[in-house]
Amino acid sequence: MTKNGASVSEDSFVFNLGRLWEVAILEHWDDAVYLYEFIQKITSPEIKKRFSKELKGLWTEIERQSCEGVDKALEKILKW
């Protein structure tokens, strides 16, 4: 646990989603695919289960190469 009570996995999940957002807004879609796959690989099963619907939506927007769609999908996950 970190000081704010989040697990390392949760912190890593949020950090890497931020990295994904950065490459998506630059329209570096190969990097976005890589980061999505990386996030899937390192994220705990509990977090992936909790956000399964939202992560599927994020993947769809990456496949569509939609900056706006990625932004909206991330808003749903991160509740910005």
DATA-V533248 format. One line per field, one symbol per residue. phi: phi as a letter, one per 30 degrees, with the letter a starting at -180 (. if undefined). psi: psi as a letter, one per 20 degrees, with the letter a starting at -180 (. if undefined). burial: 1 if it has 16 or more other ideal C-beta (glycine too) atoms within 10 Angstrom, else 0. A space follows every 10 residues. Layout:
BEGIN
phi: ???
psi: ???
burial: ???
END
This chain:
BEGIN
phi: .cedjddedd ddededdddd deddddhcdd dddedddddd dcddeddddd ceddddddde ddddhceddd edddeddchd
psi: qrhjiqrhgg ggggghhggg gghghjkmhh hggghghggh hiqqhgghgh kgghhghggg hghilogggg ggghghgil.
burial: 0000000001 0110011001 1011000010 0100110010 0010001000 1000101110 1100011011 0011001000
END
